[in-house]
Amino acid sequence: MILPKYSNIFVKMGSTFSENFIIKNVDTTALDLTPYTIEASFSNSILPQTSVNASSVITINLTSAISNPLQGIITLSATSTETAAYKFGRYFYQVNLIDSSLNKFRVFEGILTVDP
């Protein structure tokens, strides 16, 4: 199947953000994303909300799309209005593929840094 990749992302507050990622099989060929949906979010906590004070956890969804399913390409994006509302700091982000049985597979994770 897929091994999760680690990659850092940098976002400038108030600017449009868009970044492409290629999801590959373990043999390095592009994964066909046709049978999947995708979700992406970032949070100030790597721990589940049940493990920390839930009122202190900030989780924000990123716009995510499968932009070229046969080539394994996904795009994460945010508008300038959305990034203007982000708070300066470092966050943990993750990108998951979801199959038809609603099983989730983490494909990317890392640190998302929001700069003023």
ZAPAMI-128615 format. One record per residue: residue number from 1; residue in one letter; x, y, z of N, C-alpha, C in turn. Coordinates in steps of 0.2 Angstrom, whole numbers, plus 5000, padded with zeros to 4 digits. Each point is the difference from the previous one (the first is absolute). Layout:
N
(pt NUM,"A",(X,Y,Z),(X,Y,Z),(X,Y,Z)),
...
//
This chain:
116
(pt 1,"M",(5004,4994,5000),(4996,5006,5000),(5004,5006,5000)),
(pt 2,"I",(4999,5005,5004),(5003,5007,5000),(5004,5001,5006)),
(pt 3,"L",(5006,5002,5000),(5003,5002,5006),(5000,5008,5001)),
(pt 4,"P",(4998,5002,5006),(4999,5007,5000),(5007,5004,4999)),
(pt 5,"K",(4999,5006,4997),(5006,5004,4999),(5000,5006,5005)),
(pt 6,"Y",(5006,5003,5002),(5000,5005,5004),(5002,5006,4996)),
(pt 7,"S",(4997,5006,5000),(5002,5006,4996),(4997,5006,5004)),
(pt 8,"N",(5004,5005,5001),(4998,5006,5003),(4997,5005,4995)),
(pt 9,"I",(4996,5004,5002),(4996,5005,4996),(5001,5007,5004)),
(pt 10,"F",(5000,5005,4995),(5001,5007,5003),(4994,5004,4997)),
(pt 11,"V",(4997,5003,5004),(4994,5004,4998),(5001,5007,5002)),
(pt 12,"K",(4999,5005,4996),(5001,5007,5001),(4993,5003,5002)),
(pt 13,"M",(4998,5003,5006),(4994,5002,5001),(4998,5006,4995)),
(pt 14,"G",(4993,4999,4998),(4998,5005,4996),(5001,4999,4992)),
(pt 15,"S",(5004,4994,4999),(5001,4999,4993),(4997,4993,4998)),
(pt 16,"T",(4999,4999,4993),(4997,4994,4998),(5005,4995,5000)),
(pt 17,"F",(4998,4994,5002),(5004,4994,5001),(4998,4994,4996)),
(pt 18,"S",(5005,4997,4996),(4998,4994,4996),(5006,4996,5000)),
(pt 19,"E",(5000,4994,5001),(5006,4995,4999),(4997,4993,4998)),
(pt 20,"N",(5004,4998,4995),(4999,4993,4998),(5004,4995,5003)),
(pt 21,"F",(4997,4994,5001),(5004,4994,5002),(4999,4994,4996)),
(pt 22,"I",(5004,4996,4999),(5000,4994,4996),(5000,4994,5005)),
(pt 23,"I",(4995,4996,5000),(4999,4994,5004),(5002,4994,4996)),
(pt 24,"K",(5005,4996,5003),(5003,4995,4996),(4999,4993,5004)),
(pt 25,"N",(5000,4995,4996),(5000,4993,5003),(5007,4999,5003)),
(pt 26,"V",(5001,4994,5004),(5006,4999,5002),(5006,4998,4995)),
(pt 27,"D",(4997,4998,4994),(5005,4999,4994),(5001,5007,4997)),
(pt 28,"T",(4998,5005,5002),(5001,5007,4998),(4996,5002,4994)),
(pt 29,"T",(4996,4996,4997),(4995,5002,4995),(4995,5004,5003)),
(pt 30,"A",(4997,5004,4996),(4994,5004,5002),(4994,4996,5002)),
(pt 31,"L",(4997,5002,5006),(4994,4996,5002),(4994,5003,4997)),
(pt 32,"D",(4996,4995,4997),(4994,5002,4997),(4995,5002,5005)),
(pt 33,"L",(4998,5007,5000),(4996,5002,5005),(4992,5000,4999)),
(pt 34,"T",(4999,4997,4994),(4993,5000,4998),(4995,4997,5005)),
(pt 35,"P",(5001,4995,5004),(4996,4997,5005),(5000,5004,5007)),
(pt 36,"Y",(5003,5005,5000),(5001,5004,5007),(4997,5007,5000)),
(pt 37,"T",(4998,5002,5006),(4999,5007,5001),(5006,5002,5005)),
(pt 38,"I",(5000,5006,5001),(5006,5003,5004),(4998,5005,5005)),
(pt 39,"E",(5003,5000,5006),(4999,5005,5005),(5007,5003,5003)),
(pt 40,"A",(5000,5006,5001),(5006,5003,5003),(4999,5005,5005)),
(pt 41,"S",(5004,5000,5006),(4998,5005,5005),(5007,5001,5004)),
(pt 42,"F",(5000,5006,5004),(5006,5001,5004),(4997,5002,5007)),
(pt 43,"S",(5004,4999,5005),(4998,5001,5007),(5006,5002,5004)),
(pt 44,"N",(4999,5003,5006),(5005,5002,5004),(5002,4994,5005)),
(pt 45,"S",(4997,4994,4999),(5002,4995,5004),(5000,4993,4996)),
(pt 46,"I",(5005,4996,5001),(5001,4994,4997),(4996,4995,5003)),
(pt 47,"L",(4998,5001,5007),(4996,4995,5003),(4992,5001,4999)),
(pt 48,"P",(4997,4994,5000),(4992,5001,4999),(4997,5004,5005)),
(pt 49,"Q",(4995,5003,4999),(4997,5005,5004),(4998,4997,5007)),
(pt 50,"T",(4998,4994,5000),(4999,4996,5006),(5006,5000,5005)),
(pt 51,"S",(5006,5001,4997),(5006,4999,5004),(5002,5007,5003)),
(pt 52,"V",(4997,5005,4998),(5002,5007,5002),(4994,5004,5002)),
(pt 53,"N",(5001,5006,5002),(4994,5004,5002),(4997,5002,4993)),
(pt 54,"A",(4994,4998,4998),(4997,5001,4994),(5000,5007,4998)),
(pt 55,"S",(4998,5005,5005),(4999,5007,4999),(5007,5003,4998)),
(pt 56,"S",(5006,4997,5001),(5006,5003,4998),(5002,4998,4993)),
(pt 57,"V",(4997,4995,4997),(5002,4997,4993),(4996,5004,4995)),
(pt 58,"I",(5005,5002,4995),(4997,5004,4994),(5001,4995,4994)),
(pt 59,"T",(4995,4998,4997),(5000,4996,4994),(4997,5004,4994)),
(pt 60,"I",(5004,5000,4994),(4997,5004,4994),(5001,4995,4994)),
(pt 61,"N",(4995,5000,4997),(5000,4996,4993),(5003,5004,4995)),
(pt 62,"L",(5004,4997,4996),(5003,5002,4994),(4995,4998,4994)),
(pt 63,"T",(5000,5004,4995),(4996,4998,4994),(5005,4995,4996)),
(pt 64,"S",(4997,4994,4999),(5004,4995,4997),(4996,4997,4994)),
(pt 65,"A",(5004,4998,4995),(4997,4998,4994),(5005,4995,4996)),
(pt 66,"I",(4997,4995,4997),(5004,4995,4996),(5000,5004,4993)),
(pt 67,"S",(5005,5003,4998),(5001,5003,4994),(5002,4996,4994)),
(pt 68,"N",(5003,4995,5001),(5001,4995,4994),(5001,4993,5003)),
(pt 69,"P",(4994,4997,5000),(4999,4993,5004),(5005,4995,4997)),
(pt 70,"L",(5001,5000,4993),(5004,4994,4997),(5008,5002,5002)),
(pt 71,"Q",(5002,5006,5001),(5007,5001,5001),(5001,5001,5008)),
(pt 72,"G",(4995,4999,5004),(5001,5000,5007),(5001,5007,5003)),
(pt 73,"I",(4997,5005,4996),(5001,5007,5003),(4994,5003,5003)),
(pt 74,"I",(5002,5003,5006),(4995,5003,5004),(5002,5007,5001)),
(pt 75,"T",(4995,5005,5002),(5002,5007,5001),(4997,5002,5006)),
(pt 76,"L",(5004,5003,5005),(4997,5003,5006),(5000,5008,4998)),
(pt 77,"S",(4995,5003,5002),(5000,5007,4999),(4996,5004,5005)),
(pt 78,"A",(5001,5007,5000),(4996,5004,5005),(5000,5007,4996)),
(pt 79,"T",(4994,5003,5001),(5000,5007,4997),(5003,5005,5005)),
(pt 80,"S",(5002,5006,4997),(5003,5005,5004),(4996,5002,5006)),
(pt 81,"T",(4993,5000,4999),(4995,5001,5006),(5001,4995,5005)),
(pt 82,"E",(5001,4994,4998),(5001,4994,5005),(5006,5001,5004)),
(pt 83,"T",(5006,5001,4996),(5006,5001,5003),(5001,5006,5005)),
(pt 84,"A",(4996,5005,4998),(5001,5006,5004),(4997,4999,5007)),
(pt 85,"A",(4995,4995,5001),(4997,4998,5006),(5005,4995,5004)),
(pt 86,"Y",(5005,4997,4997),(5004,4996,5004),(5004,5004,5005)),
(pt 87,"K",(5002,4996,5005),(5004,5003,5005),(5007,4998,4999)),
(pt 88,"F",(5005,5005,5001),(5007,4999,4999),(5002,4994,5005)),
(pt 89,"G",(5004,4995,4997),(5003,4995,5004),(5001,4993,4996)),
(pt 90,"R",(5002,4995,5004),(5001,4994,4996),(4995,4995,5002)),
(pt 91,"Y",(4997,4996,4995),(4995,4995,5001),(5002,4993,4997)),
(pt 92,"F",(4997,4995,5003),(5000,4994,4997),(4995,4999,4995)),
(pt 93,"Y",(5002,4998,4994),(4995,4998,4994),(5000,4993,4998)),
(pt 94,"Q",(4994,4998,4998),(5000,4993,4997),(4995,5000,4994)),
(pt 95,"V",(5002,4996,4995),(4996,4999,4994),(4998,4992,5000)),
(pt 96,"N",(4993,4999,5000),(4998,4993,5000),(4996,4998,4993)),
(pt 97,"L",(5001,4994,4998),(4996,4998,4994),(4995,4996,5004)),
(pt 98,"I",(4994,4999,4997),(4994,4997,5003),(4997,4995,4994)),
(pt 99,"D",(5000,4994,5002),(4997,4995,4995),(4993,4999,5000)),
(pt 100,"S",(4997,4996,4996),(4992,5000,5000),(4997,4997,5006)),
(pt 101,"S",(5005,4996,5004),(4997,4997,5007),(5002,5005,5006)),
(pt 102,"L",(5002,5006,4998),(5001,5006,5005),(5006,4999,5004)),
(pt 103,"N",(5005,4995,4997),(5006,4999,5004),(5005,5006,4998)),
(pt 104,"K",(5003,5002,5005),(5005,5006,4998),(5007,4998,5000)),
(pt 105,"F",(5004,5003,4996),(5007,4998,4999),(5004,5007,5000)),
(pt 106,"R",(5004,5001,5004),(5004,5006,5001),(5005,4999,4994)),
(pt 107,"V",(5001,5006,4996),(5004,5000,4994),(5006,5005,5001)),
(pt 108,"F",(4998,5006,5003),(5005,5005,5002),(4999,5003,5007)),
(pt 109,"E",(5005,5002,5003),(5000,5003,5006),(5006,5004,5001)),
(pt 110,"G",(4999,5005,5005),(5006,5004,5001),(4998,5006,5004)),
(pt 111,"I",(5005,5005,4999),(4999,5007,5004),(4997,5005,4995)),
(pt 112,"L",(4995,5003,5001),(4998,5006,4996),(5001,5006,5004)),
(pt 113,"T",(5004,5005,4998),(5002,5006,5003),(4997,5005,4997)),
(pt 114,"V",(4996,5004,5004),(4997,5006,4998),(5004,5006,5002)),
(pt 115,"D",(5002,5004,4995),(5004,5006,5001),(4996,5006,4998)),
(pt 116,"P",(5001,5006,5004),(4996,5006,4999),(5003,5003,4994)),
//
